[in-house]
Amino acid sequence: MDTIKQNFSEIMKAAQQDGAKVEMLISGGENLSLGFQKKKLDSFESTQSQMAGFRVVVGPNQGYAYTENLSLESLLRTYKEALLNAKTVQSEHTAEIPLVKPNSQTSEMNLFRPENISIEEKMKVARLLEEKCFEDSRIQSVPYSGFDETISYRRILNSEGLDREFKQSYYSGYTYPLAKEGESSKMDGEGFFVRSFSEINVEEIARKGIAKVVSRLGAQKLKTGNYAVVIDKDQFPMVLTMISGYLSAKSVHEKISLLQGKKDQKIASEKFVLHDDPFELRGASVRPFDAEGAPSQKTVLFENGVLKSFLTNLEYAQKMNLPHTSHAARGPSSTMDIAPTNLIVQKGTKSLPELLASHKQVVHLTKFAGGLHAGFKESTGDFSMPAEGFLYENGQKVGPVDQFVMSGNVLDLLMKIEELGNEYNKPGSSYICPDVLVSQLSFAGA
């Protein structure tokens, strides 16, 4: 018996009597998290979760409520709370908010592949993520390492008759060793994201983590000046994070996007091509449908530097007379928003050594020392962010550099892109990027 569907049918009856439309989003899953410290099991956490969130639409108004109790009594009570919220919060708009109808098919995405892997094998991976790092004598400790196994699911039902579900399973992990040599100490690391246990290569992950951290030992201060910079493929996602909010039709409508009024204009280098692709299996944000149940689709955002599209859900596609791109985003406990899935920057043709030899002096930026809160102003696009990396002269590595701040404006940065690398960053991110050469940025250092 499908208890969820049966309970939702009772809620639909209530909504019909109340003159409302209703949507129920259920998400949940299972997670196993393992971690070792000093060769001893330090954390062992197995969790299960589920939550139902209601969106109730009354004309142009919508209200929300959520519960972790999926009994009929609790669901009906939560629906009534969302209905009250919809009647209390009045919208300035008059058009009725639509719900997705079940007359379109979603793509099949067979990403739910549970495997019969023993707990001993999983613990061995977690143990080796720490242990393998100590094969290098410069590693003092491994403050952060761990293994995770995740199963997640999402189901959306609405009063138009829609009922869609998606499940996926994957493994992830990381190791971040602390290295010391003389007076210099640094911490860095590597992670993985795979959909099959057999794809996990602990030796390679530890080797890459060690190589990253020891290469940064003995860093010198960078001299203040303007430099060409290669933003590493693992760090360019920070730039995409800066601009991702501007791509939402909601932020454009609310006049908080710097891209307002710039559609079909060239606002980035012609080398810059950006797509949103919810079907890209390298990405962490794969999905066959969005948070309203609309079938996923690929969207061209930038083509040769020209802004081609904004991301929409049903409401804002209707409000702004824009194509519906199926980018509704919310969790059961949040309100409706718009967000990208996997943002993919098209690769170029240059190898990393070629990019690093493209100017007399080039900074290879390999680490932003803080998140966006460290120095990004969304209202202007200006950034001033602590970073670390390596200085190159005439294509030859001079050495690691740190204690500098990279400053500029994110839209200027996009316009100054000269070339792009021919390899992507590792799987597991929602931002899929190559190395990116920017002709000039300001660096404040020694």
N, C-alpha and C positions, 0 to 999 in steps of 0.2 A: 504494500500500500504506500502511495506517495503522500505522506502526511503533510508535507509542505504545500503541495498543490491543493490538497483537500482543505487545509486551513486557509489558504489564500482565497479559495472560492467563497468562503464565509465572509472574508473581509471585502471582497468585491461586491457581495450583496449589500453589506453595510454602506459601502461607498456609493452604490447606485441609489440607495434610499436618501443619502445625504447630498445627492447632486454633485458628487466629486469624482475625480479620477485618482487612481492610486497605483503606485509602483513600489515593489518590495525588492530590495537588494540584500542578498545574503552572501556573506563571505566568511571564510574560516580556513582551517587547515591544521596540520600537525608539524611540529618542528622538534628536531633532536639537535642539541648543541653540546659539543664536547671540547674540553680544553685541558692542556697539561701545563704545569709550571714546575720547573726543577725536576723533570722526569716523573712527576706524580700527577695523577688525575686531580685537576683543580676544580673543574666544573662539569656537571652532568645534569642537563636539564631537558626534560621531555614535556612538551606542552601541546594542548589541543585548544582550539578556540573556534567560536562561531558567533556571529552577530547578524541581526536583521535590522535594516534601516528602511524606514518608510519615507516616501515623498508623496504628499497629497496635493493635488492640483484642483483649485477652485477658480475657474476662469483664468485671469492673469496672475493669480496669487498661488504661492506654493509654501507648504510647511513641512517640517522634518521632525522625526523622532526615531529613536533606536532602542533596541533591547537585546540582551544576551540570552533571554529566555524565549525559546521558540514554541512554547505551548500556545494553544489557540487563545486562551484567556489573556495571556501576556501580549500576544500579537494584536488582538482586538483593542486592548487598552492603549497600546503604543500607536496604533492607527488613529484612535480618537484624539490622542495628544497631537499628532501631526495635523489632523484636521483642524483642531482648535488653533494651532499655530498659523495655518494657512488662512484662516478667517480673521486672525488678529493682525498679521503683517500685511498691509495693503501695498500693492505694487503701483508705481506711477504709470505703468503701461496698461493698455486695455485689451490687447490681443490675447486670446486664450493660448496657454502654453500646451503644445502638443506632446503626446507620448508616442513612442515607437510602435508601429503596427507590425504584426508578425508575418507580413507578406513578402519578406526578403530573406534569402538564405545566407548563413554565415559560412565562412571557410572552415574546412575540417583541419584541426590542428591537434595531432595526436602527440601531445606532450606529457600525458600522464602515463608514466612507465615505471610503476613500482617494481623494485627488484628485491630478491631475497638475499640480502647481505647481512652477515652475522654482526652482532654488536662488537665482537672481538676485532673484526676487520676494520670497522669504523673507528674503534678506539686506537688501533694501530696507526691509522692515518693521522689522527689527532696527536698521538705521541711523537710520531716521526716529524711532524711539522715543526715541533720544537727541537727535537733531538738532533736532526740533521744539520741544523744551523751551527751547532757547536763543533762541527768538523773543521771550522776555520778558527784558529786560535785568537783572532781579534774580536770574536763575538763574546761579549761579557754576559749577556742574558737575552732572553726572548720575552719581553714584557707582554706582547700580544700574539697569540696564535690560537687557532681553533678550527673546528670542523662542524659544518651544519648540514643536516638533511632536511629538506622542506617539501611538504605537499600542501598545495593551496587550491582552493576552489572558489568559484563565484557563480551565483545564480540570480537571474533577474526575471521577475514576473510582473506583469501590469494588467490593468483592467481593459486593455485593448485585446487581450488574449495572448500576449507574448510570454514565452517561457524558454529561457536559454541558460545553458550551463557550460562552464569551462573548468577543467582541472589540469594541473601540471605538477611535475615533480622534478627536483634538481638537487645537486650537491654543491656546496660552496665552502671555501675555507681561506685561511690567510696565515702568514707568519711574518712578524715584524721584529727582527733582531736588533739589538743595540751593540754597536761596534765601538771599540776604543783602540787608539794607537797614539802613544805619547800623551799629549794634553788634549788631543782632539777626540771627540765622541759624537756619534751620529746614530739615528735610528731610521730605518726605512724597511721596506719589505715587498712582498708579492702575494697575490691571491689567485684563486681559481674559481671558475663557474662551469660546471659540466652537467650534462643530463644523463650520463651513464657512469657508474662507479668505476668501470674499467678505464675511463679516460683520465682519472686522477694520477698525476705523476709527481709524487712528493719530492723525489730527487731533484727534478727540474725546478719545482717551485722554490725549494730551499736554496738551490744554486743561484737562481735569479734574485732572490731576496738578499742573499749574502753579497752578490756582485753589486747590487744597487747601493747597499749601505757602506761597504768598504770603499767604493769609488768616491764617496763624498768626504772621506777622512782627509784632514789636512787642508780644508777649504780656506781660501784667502778672501779678503774683502774685495768686492768689485768696485772699480773706480767709477765715480759718477760720470754720466755721459749718455749720449744717444747711441744705441746699438741696433743692428739687425738681430732678430731673435727667432730661433726655431722653438716653437712651443711644442713640447713632446706630445706624442699621440695619447699618452696617459694623462696629460694635463690640459689638453685643449677642451675636454668636457667642461672645465670651469668656464670657458668663454661661452659655450653653448648654454650653460646654466644661466649666465647673465642675460642672454637674449631670449630665452625660451618663453618668459612671461610676456614679452612684447608681441609674440606671435598669436596670442589668444584674442579672438574677436571680442570677448568680454572686456579685456583690458583696453582694446581700441574703443569700444563703445563707451567705456567709462572715462575715456580721455587720459589714461595713465600709461599708454604705450607710446614709446618713442617712434614707432613705425606707423602711427596714425597718419593717414593721408599719403602714404608712400607706396601703396600697392602699384605694381607695374612700373616702378621706378628703379633705376640702378643705384643701389645703396651699399654695395659691397664689390670687391674685386670680381672681375669676370671669371676668375679661377674658382670662385666660391659657389658650389652647388650643394644644396641641402634638401634632403628628403625626410619625411616622416614615414616609417615603415613598421607597422605592427606585426608583420609576418617574418621579420628578420630574426632567425633563430640565434644569432650571436648576441642579440640584445636581451636585456632582462625584462622588457616590457612588451613581450609578445601577448597577443590576445585576439580572439576571433570576433569580438564585439566590444563596444565601449560601455560606459557606466549607465547608459540608457537602454542598452541592448541592440543598438544600431550596428549592422555589420561593419567590421573594420575595412579600411581601404588605405592605400598608399596616397601620400599627398606631397606634391612638389611645392616646397616653400621658397627656395631661392634657385634660380636657374641663370648661370653665368652672371651672378651678382644682382640680378633683378628679382625683387620681391614679388612672387607670383600668387601667394595664397595666405590667408589667415586660417587658424584652426577654429572650428565651430562645433557646437552641439545643436540640437534641434531648435532650441529657444533662440539662440543668437543668429543662426542661419536665417530664421524667419524674421527677426527684428531688423537685421541689417541687409537683407536680401542678398545673402552670400551662399555659395554652394555649401551643402551639408557635408562635412568631412569626417563625421563620427569620432569626435574627440571629447565627448562628455567624460568627466572625471569626478568621481567621488567615492568615498568609503561609506559603509553603513552609518557611521556616526558623524558624517560631514555633509555639508550642503553641496549643491551641484556647482561644478566649475568646469573649466576647459583646460586640458593639458596635453602635451605631446606624448607619444609612445617612445619608439626608438628613433632618435634623431641621427641621421647618417650623413656625414660630410663625404662627398665623392672623392675618391683617391686621385692623386696625381701620378706623375711618371718618374719622380726623382727619388733616389735612395737617400737615406739619412746622411751618409758622408757627402753626397753631392749638395744637399741643402746646407750643411755646415761649412762647405767650402765656397759658398756663393758670394760671400762678402769678405773683405779683409779681416774684420772682426765680427764674430757671431757669438751670441749667448745662447746656449742650449738650455732652455728652462725646463727643468725636470721635476720641480716641486714647488707648489704654492704652499707657503708655510702657514696659511690660515684659510678658513672658508670665506664665503662671500661676505660674512659679517666683518671680516678683517679689513675691508676697504672698498666696497662697491656701493655706489649710490644709484639706485634703480631709476630715480626720477630724472637723472641727467645722463646716465650711462658712463659716468666717470669712475675710474678705479684707481686705487693706489694700494698695491698688494705686496706684502713680503713674499720673497721667492728665493729659490736656490737653483743652482745649475752648474754649467761648465762653460769656461771661456775658450773659444777657438780663434786662432789667428792663421789665416791662409790655409784653412782646412785642417790644421794640426791642433790637437788638444793642448792648451796651456795648463789647465788644471781646474779643480772644483772651485766655485765661488759661492759665497753666501753673504748674509747680512746686507742685502740690497732690497730696494722697493721698486717694482715696475709700475709705472703710471701711464695713464692715457684715457681714451674714451673707447668704449667697446665698438661703436659704429665706425670710428676712425680706424680701429684695428682691422675690422673686416675689409675696409677699403684698401688697406695697405698689404693685404695678403699677396705675396709674389708667386709662391709655388707650394705644392702639397706633396707629401711623401707617398710612396707606393705600397705602404703596409698599414694595416689597421691595428688598433689597440686590442688587447686580449678580450675575449668574450666575457659577458657578465655585467656590462654597463648599459644604460639606456642611451648613452652617447657613443656613437661608433665613429672614430676619428683617425685620420692619419697625422703624421707630423706636419706642422704648418709653419712656413717661413713668412715672417712679417718684416717688411723692409726696414722699419725703424720705430723704436719706442724709447721712452725716457726711463733711465735707470738711476736711482739715487743710492749711492754706496759710500765708499770711503772718500 
